[in-house]
């Protein structure tokens, strides 16, 4: 499994991906984010699924770009990457399934092209089709999403700042990490400010975030202690 999160707020895009790759009893660290940018052209791809499918699809897409193919709108670039996933499916899906592997590659694609009115965020499925996130759904998670949604649902909206989004995103990752041994540090963080055409990337190790994790755990305990208890009295009185 993996944990990749993309958040869209009015100010820009915030994305986060863990780097843990688990195969049987073997654990390695590999980057799950691909970035391409140039003048008036910024795009990132985050993936969850079979690593071999991911590497091949990204390689094919990168080859298109290196050969001079350009896109003026994000949806066109997302379509192009989706076509490469379909291409890999035609080449490898039958063989993978005969070997007991499910063809699987979900992707979060974000960025902005020169003719886009603003920044865009997409969820791209293994079949090559996609949905675009709008104001009503400010985030998307691929991979291990069960424990990470609660904090995001409670605190995120389109008016959130990018700093608030990253803060919530890390807490979402941290909640997932402590509940699943297949999600872990290091994490790669991607920031894109609307109309900047410049993607910023930074990697955080566990030692960088230990204090934030501790503060969050302490705050949760304090909040639990602060919740009134009178509503429980009628139930606990039955014990006596």
RODO-2510 file (C-alpha; in nm, 4 decimals, decimal comma):
residues 240
     n   res          X          Y          Z
     1     x     0,0000     0,0000     0,0000
     2     x     0,0904     0,3639    -0,0053
     3     x    -0,0397     0,7022     0,1022
     4     x    -0,0701     0,9857    -0,1478
     5     x    -0,2764     1,2967    -0,0770
     6     x    -0,3660     1,5891    -0,2993
     7     x    -0,5381     1,9025    -0,1659
     8     x    -0,6826     2,1906    -0,3669
     9     x    -0,7575     2,5228    -0,2005
    10     x    -0,8082     2,8656    -0,3548
    11     x    -0,4471     2,9598    -0,2837
    12     x    -0,2985     2,6590    -0,4587
    13     x    -0,2214     2,2880    -0,4388
    14     x    -0,0637     2,0856    -0,1595
    15     x     0,0355     1,7229    -0,2076
    16     x     0,2054     1,4627     0,0094
    17     x     0,3329     1,1123    -0,0634
    18     x     0,5036     0,8542     0,1512
    19     x     0,7962     0,6617     0,0026
    20     x     0,7619     0,3134     0,1497
    21     x     0,7494     0,0213    -0,0933
    22     x     0,6598    -0,3170     0,0576
    23     x     0,7043    -0,6427    -0,1337
    24     x     0,6506    -0,9470     0,0851
    25     x     0,8909    -0,9076     0,3771
    26     x     1,1128    -0,6592     0,1909
    27     x     1,0784    -0,2861     0,2482
    28     x     1,2457    -0,0188     0,0385
    29     x     1,2166     0,3553    -0,0138
    30     x     1,1257     0,4921    -0,3559
    31     x     0,9893     0,8201    -0,4791
    32     x     0,6239     0,8179    -0,5869
    33     x     0,6114     1,1683    -0,7347
    34     x     0,7006     1,2723    -1,0903
    35     x     0,7319     1,6442    -1,1716
    36     x     0,7595     1,8211    -1,5047
    37     x     0,7713     2,1972    -1,5427
    38     x     0,8824     2,4690    -1,7785
    39     x     0,7573     2,8162    -1,8751
    40     x     0,3798     2,8354    -1,8161
    41     x     0,3723     2,4595    -1,7604
    42     x     0,3727     2,2882    -1,4199
    43     x     0,2534     1,9368    -1,3458
    44     x     0,3033     1,6590    -1,0910
    45     x     0,1921     1,2961    -1,0862
    46     x     0,1589     1,0835    -0,7721
    47     x     0,0819     0,7136    -0,8003
    48     x    -0,0469     0,4192    -0,6018
    49     x    -0,0374     0,0640    -0,7351
    50     x     0,2042    -0,1763    -0,8987
    51     x     0,5470    -0,0163    -0,9194
    52     x     0,6275    -0,1789    -1,2533
    53     x     0,3118    -0,0332    -1,4080
    54     x     0,3879     0,3082    -1,2610
    55     x     0,7464     0,3182    -1,3869
    56     x     0,6522     0,2121    -1,7367
    57     x     0,3598     0,4540    -1,7728
    58     x     0,5621     0,7483    -1,6382
    59     x     0,8533     0,6580    -1,8662
    60     x     0,6264     0,6547    -2,1715
    61     x     0,4736     0,9895    -2,0709
    62     x     0,8141     1,1438    -2,0027
    63     x     0,9288     1,0254    -2,3453
    64     x     0,6431     1,2202    -2,5072
    65     x     0,7500     1,5364    -2,3275
    66     x     1,1162     1,4889    -2,4143
    67     x     1,0175     1,4502    -2,7787
    68     x     0,8580     1,7950    -2,7682
    69     x     0,4907     1,7249    -2,7033
    70     x     0,3337     2,0123    -2,5086
    71     x    -0,0074     2,0683    -2,3530
    72     x    -0,1889     2,3969    -2,3041
    73     x    -0,4474     2,2641    -2,0566
    74     x    -0,4194     2,0197    -1,7689
    75     x    -0,6989     1,7908    -1,8837
    76     x    -0,5118     1,7269    -2,2080
    77     x    -0,1999     1,6222    -2,0169
    78     x    -0,4114     1,3994    -1,7920
    79     x    -0,5671     1,2400    -2,1011
    80     x    -0,2183     1,1789    -2,2404
    81     x    -0,0979     1,0108    -1,9221
    82     x    -0,4166     0,8048    -1,9165
    83     x    -0,3379     0,6854    -2,2691
    84     x     0,0019     0,5656    -2,1502
    85     x    -0,1631     0,3680    -1,8707
    86     x    -0,3897     0,2055    -2,1294
    87     x    -0,0828     0,1311    -2,3407
    88     x     0,0856    -0,0458    -2,0488
    89     x    -0,2362    -0,2360    -1,9819
    90     x    -0,2395    -0,3647    -2,3402
    91     x     0,1221    -0,4761    -2,3056
    92     x     0,1287    -0,6193    -1,9530
    93     x    -0,2175    -0,6683    -1,8013
    94     x    -0,2766    -1,0245    -1,9229
    95     x     0,0690    -1,1404    -1,8159
    96     x     0,0369    -0,9782    -1,4738
    97     x    -0,3031    -1,1331    -1,4111
    98     x    -0,1800    -1,4773    -1,5140
    99     x     0,0905    -1,4341    -1,2489
   100     x    -0,1659    -1,3428    -0,9849
   101     x    -0,1210    -0,9638    -0,9894
   102     x    -0,4041    -0,7171    -1,0408
   103     x    -0,3306    -0,4429    -1,2922
   104     x    -0,3535    -0,1369    -1,0709
   105     x    -0,2387     0,2232    -1,1002
   106     x    -0,4352     0,5096    -0,9495
   107     x    -0,2868     0,8567    -0,9854
   108     x    -0,3269     1,2076    -0,8506
   109     x    -0,2353     1,4656    -1,1140
   110     x    -0,2113     1,8346    -1,0357
   111     x    -0,0758     2,1579    -1,1767
   112     x    -0,1546     2,4332    -1,4220
   113     x    -0,0942     2,4934    -1,7928
   114     x    -0,0817     2,8268    -1,9750
   115     x    -0,4452     2,8224    -2,0896
   116     x    -0,5914     2,6996    -1,7612
   117     x    -0,7827     2,9616    -1,5658
   118     x    -0,6364     2,8254    -1,2451
   119     x    -0,4712     2,5278    -1,0781
   120     x    -0,6267     2,1847    -1,1323
   121     x    -0,6338     1,8553    -0,9446
   122     x    -0,7423     1,5212    -1,0934
   123     x    -0,7909     1,1631    -0,9810
   124     x    -0,6932     0,9264    -1,2628
   125     x    -0,8041     0,5635    -1,2501
   126     x    -0,6333     0,2470    -1,3734
   127     x    -0,8723     0,2378    -1,6694
   128     x    -0,7432     0,5762    -1,7902
   129     x    -1,0584     0,7750    -1,7032
   130     x    -1,0529     1,0623    -1,4566
   131     x    -1,2482     1,3020    -1,2381
   132     x    -1,1551     1,6606    -1,1561
   133     x    -1,1774     1,7837    -0,7990
   134     x    -1,3981     2,0857    -0,7476
   135     x    -1,4862     2,3184    -0,4602
   136     x    -1,7065     2,0570    -0,2982
   137     x    -1,4255     1,8025    -0,2666
   138     x    -1,1003     1,9747    -0,1664
   139     x    -0,8865     1,6612    -0,1364
   140     x    -0,8255     1,3122    -0,2691
   141     x    -0,6322     1,0187    -0,1226
   142     x    -0,5038     0,7135    -0,3055
   143     x    -0,3652     0,4096    -0,1308
   144     x    -0,4322     0,3562     0,2375
   145     x    -0,7023     0,6124     0,3057
   146     x    -0,9043     0,4717     0,5955
   147     x    -0,7492     0,6494     0,8946
   148     x    -0,6520     0,9736     0,7204
   149     x    -0,9881     1,1149     0,6157
   150     x    -1,1390     1,2209     0,9479
   151     x    -0,9106     1,5165     1,0173
   152     x    -0,9358     1,6363     0,6554
   153     x    -1,3147     1,6166     0,6527
   154     x    -1,3371     1,8198     0,9722
   155     x    -1,0926     2,1022     0,9005
   156     x    -1,0410     2,1453     0,5256
   157     x    -1,2354     2,3652     0,2875
   158     x    -1,1570     2,5758    -0,0189
   159     x    -1,0810     2,8790     0,1995
   160     x    -0,8070     2,6976     0,3926
   161     x    -0,4578     2,8357     0,3421
   162     x    -0,1842     2,6232     0,1908
   163     x    -0,0123     2,6121     0,5312
   164     x    -0,3325     2,4885     0,6946
   165     x    -0,3698     2,2310     0,4184
   166     x    -0,0160     2,1011     0,4679
   167     x    -0,0629     2,0912     0,8450
   168     x    -0,3846     1,8903     0,8075
   169     x    -0,2235     1,6751     0,5394
   170     x     0,0640     1,5796     0,7667
   171     x    -0,1704     1,4959     1,0537
   172     x    -0,3715     1,2806     0,8136
   173     x    -0,0539     1,0992     0,7074
   174     x     0,0568     1,0605     1,0698
   175     x    -0,2771     0,9045     1,1660
   176     x    -0,2368     0,6590     0,8798
   177     x     0,1269     0,5846     0,9639
   178     x     0,0632     0,4886     1,3265
   179     x    -0,2140     0,2488     1,2183
   180     x    -0,0419     0,0827     0,9204
   181     x     0,3080    -0,0582     0,8905
   182     x     0,3061    -0,0195     0,5120
   183     x     0,2981     0,3636     0,5252
   184     x     0,5993     0,5495     0,6611
   185     x     0,8625     0,8208     0,6285
   186     x     1,0289     0,9785     0,4411
   187     x     0,7479     1,1857     0,2915
   188     x     0,7670     1,4075    -0,0151
   189     x     0,5701     1,7333    -0,0043
   190     x     0,4679     1,9252    -0,3174
   191     x     0,3491     2,2877    -0,3164
   192     x     0,2051     2,4806    -0,6086
   193     x     0,0756     2,8372    -0,5724
   194     x    -0,1910     2,9453    -0,8199
   195     x    -0,0559     3,1130    -1,1359
   196     x     0,3063     3,0771    -1,0212
   197     x     0,4031     2,8041    -1,2712
   198     x     0,6578     2,6844    -1,0185
   199     x     0,6329     2,3593    -0,8227
   200     x     0,8218     2,3360    -0,4938
   201     x     0,9282     1,9970    -0,3562
   202     x     1,0654     1,9061    -0,0144
   203     x     1,1370     1,5764     0,1642
   204     x     1,0753     1,5295     0,5370
   205     x     1,2409     1,2559     0,7409
   206     x     1,0852     1,1172     1,0584
   207     x     1,3286     1,3124     1,2765
   208     x     1,2034     1,6358     1,1163
   209     x     0,8458     1,5708     1,2260
   210     x     0,8797     1,3919     1,5617
   211     x     0,7967     1,7065     1,7613
   212     x     0,4858     1,7774     1,5524
   213     x     0,3665     1,4179     1,6002
   214     x     0,4198     1,4493     1,9759
   215     x     0,2326     1,7807     1,9946
   216     x    -0,0580     1,6327     1,7998
   217     x    -0,0792     1,3302     2,0312
   218     x    -0,0718     1,5552     2,3390
   219     x    -0,3409     1,7841     2,1951
   220     x    -0,5674     1,4859     2,1280
   221     x    -0,5287     1,3644     2,4862
   222     x    -0,5995     1,7135     2,6208
   223     x    -0,9084     1,7430     2,4007
   224     x    -1,0343     1,4064     2,5255
   225     x    -0,9899     1,5170     2,8872
   226     x    -1,1722     1,8455     2,8175
   227     x    -1,4872     1,6830     2,6806
   228     x    -1,7695     1,7013     2,9447
   229     x    -1,8540     1,3743     3,1153
   230     x    -2,1956     1,4454     3,2713
   231     x    -2,3756     1,2886     2,9759
   232     x    -2,2221     0,9516     3,0757
   233     x    -2,3421     0,9542     3,4369
   234     x    -2,6783     0,7826     3,3724
   235     x    -2,4996     0,4952     3,2013
   236     x    -2,2250     0,4543     3,4574
   237     x    -2,4729     0,4818     3,7444
   238     x    -2,6154     0,1494     3,6287
   239     x    -2,2878    -0,0165     3,7273
   240     x    -2,3515     0,0776     4,0887
***
